[in-house]
Amino acid sequence: MVSPSLPPPGDDSAAPPPDARRAVEALWQALSQHAAQAPPPTEWDIRRLARAFGMHGDHCVVGLIAEDKGQLIRESAHVLTCLMRIWAARDLPAGAVWTELDRRTQVGELLVMLNNTQRRRAGRPAGRSLGRPWKIQSTKLP
C-alpha cells in the first residue's frame, strides 16, 4: 500500500526529485547503521541478498524492454538498495566504490583527451606521420 505522503509512482507533477547525492548518502547511512547493529550475516542471508539483487536486475531489464518507465524506476531503486545491502553485509565502504567509479571516469576522460590530440604540430609540413603509439582503439572504460 502506498503511503499518503508519497506521490504515486510515475507522477511527474510532484516536487522536483531530491539531490541524488543526498538520497544515496541517506540510504547508505540507514543501511550501514542497520548492518552494524545486526548480527553478522549468515551464508543464507548473503544468498538471499544475491538472489534479490538478481531478480530486481532482471525486472529492470524487463521494464527497459517493455518501455515501462514506472517499472524501470521502481526496480532500479530496488537494485540500488540491494547492492548497498550487499556492501553493508560485507562491510564494504561505499566510498571505495565511489572512488573506483571516479578513477574509471578519470581514466576514460584521459583516453578521450589522448585520442583527440592533433596529429601534427602547427607549422610543421604535412608528411609522413609517426603515428600515436598511445592511441587507444577501444571506447570502453577500463
C-alpha positions as CSV (number, residue, x, y, z in Angstrom):
1,M,0.0,0.0,0.0
2,V,1.3,3.4,-0.9
3,S,1.9,6.0,1.9
4,P,-0.4,9.0,1.6
5,S,2.5,11.4,1.9
6,L,4.3,10.0,-1.2
7,P,3.2,10.8,-4.7
8,P,2.1,7.8,-6.8
9,P,4.8,6.1,-8.8
10,G,5.4,7.8,-12.1
11,D,3.8,11.1,-11.0
12,D,6.0,13.7,-12.7
13,S,3.9,16.6,-11.5
14,A,5.3,16.3,-7.9
15,A,8.1,18.4,-6.5
16,P,11.5,18.1,-8.1
17,P,13.4,15.0,-7.2
18,P,15.8,15.2,-4.3
19,D,19.5,15.7,-4.9
20,A,20.9,12.3,-5.9
21,R,23.9,12.6,-3.7
22,R,21.8,13.2,-0.6
23,A,19.4,10.4,-1.4
24,V,22.2,7.9,-1.9
25,E,24.0,9.0,1.2
26,A,20.9,8.8,3.3
27,L,20.1,5.3,2.0
28,W,23.7,4.3,2.7
29,Q,23.7,5.7,6.2
30,A,20.5,3.9,7.1
31,L,21.6,0.6,5.6
32,S,25.1,0.7,7.1
33,Q,23.7,1.6,10.6
34,H,21.3,-1.3,10.4
35,A,24.0,-3.7,9.3
36,A,26.3,-2.5,12.1
37,Q,23.6,-3.2,14.8
38,A,22.5,-6.6,13.3
39,P,24.4,-9.8,13.9
40,P,26.9,-10.8,11.1
41,P,25.1,-12.1,8.1
42,T,24.9,-15.8,7.5
43,E,25.6,-17.5,4.2
44,W,21.8,-17.9,3.8
45,D,21.5,-14.1,4.2
46,I,24.1,-13.4,1.6
47,R,22.4,-15.8,-0.8
48,R,19.1,-14.1,-0.2
49,L,20.6,-10.7,-0.9
50,A,22.2,-12.0,-4.1
51,R,19.0,-13.6,-5.3
52,A,17.0,-10.4,-4.6
53,F,19.7,-8.3,-6.5
54,G,19.5,-10.6,-9.5
55,M,15.7,-10.7,-9.5
56,H,15.4,-7.0,-9.4
57,G,18.1,-6.6,-12.0
58,D,16.1,-9.0,-14.3
59,H,12.9,-6.9,-13.6
60,C,14.9,-3.8,-14.6
61,V,15.7,-5.3,-17.9
62,V,12.1,-6.3,-18.4
63,G,11.0,-2.7,-17.7
64,L,13.6,-1.5,-20.2
65,I,12.5,-3.9,-23.0
66,A,8.8,-3.3,-22.3
67,E,9.4,0.5,-22.3
68,D,7.7,0.7,-18.9
69,K,9.3,3.7,-17.2
70,G,7.4,3.2,-13.9
71,Q,8.7,-0.4,-13.6
72,L,12.2,0.6,-14.6
73,I,12.2,3.4,-11.9
74,R,10.9,1.1,-9.2
75,E,13.2,-1.8,-10.0
76,S,16.2,0.5,-10.4
77,A,15.6,1.7,-6.8
78,H,15.4,-1.9,-5.7
79,V,18.7,-2.8,-7.4
80,L,20.5,0.1,-5.8
81,T,19.1,-0.8,-2.4
82,C,20.0,-4.5,-2.7
83,L,23.5,-3.6,-3.9
84,M,24.1,-1.3,-0.9
85,R,22.7,-4.0,1.4
86,I,25.3,-6.4,-0.1
87,W,28.1,-3.8,0.6
88,A,26.9,-3.3,4.1
89,A,26.7,-7.0,4.8
90,R,30.3,-7.5,3.6
91,D,31.4,-4.3,5.5
92,L,32.5,-2.7,2.2
93,P,32.6,1.1,2.4
94,A,30.6,2.8,-0.2
95,G,33.4,5.3,-0.6
96,A,35.6,2.6,-2.1
97,V,33.1,2.0,-4.8
98,W,32.7,5.8,-5.5
99,T,36.5,6.1,-5.6
100,E,36.7,3.3,-8.2
101,L,33.9,4.9,-10.3
102,D,35.8,8.2,-10.2
103,R,39.1,6.5,-11.2
104,R,37.4,4.9,-14.2
105,T,35.9,8.2,-15.2
106,Q,39.2,10.0,-15.0
107,V,41.0,7.3,-17.0
108,G,38.2,7.4,-19.6
109,E,38.5,11.2,-19.9
110,L,42.3,10.9,-20.2
111,L,41.9,8.3,-23.0
112,V,39.4,10.5,-24.9
113,M,41.8,13.5,-24.5
114,L,44.7,11.5,-25.8
115,N,42.7,10.3,-28.8
116,N,41.6,13.8,-29.7
117,T,45.0,15.5,-29.8
118,Q,46.2,16.9,-33.1
119,R,48.3,14.6,-35.2
120,R,50.8,17.3,-36.2
121,R,52.0,20.4,-34.7
122,A,51.1,23.8,-36.2
123,G,53.8,25.0,-38.6
124,R,55.1,21.5,-39.5
125,P,54.6,20.4,-43.0
126,A,52.2,17.6,-43.6
127,G,54.1,14.5,-44.4
128,R,54.7,11.1,-43.1
129,S,53.4,10.9,-39.6
130,L,55.0,8.9,-36.9
131,G,51.6,8.0,-35.5
132,R,50.5,7.9,-31.9
133,P,51.6,4.7,-30.1
134,W,49.3,5.7,-27.2
135,K,46.2,5.8,-29.3
136,I,43.5,3.6,-27.7
137,Q,41.2,1.8,-30.1
138,S,38.5,1.0,-27.6
139,T,35.9,3.4,-26.3
140,K,35.1,1.2,-23.3
141,L,36.0,2.4,-19.8
142,P,38.6,0.2,-18.1
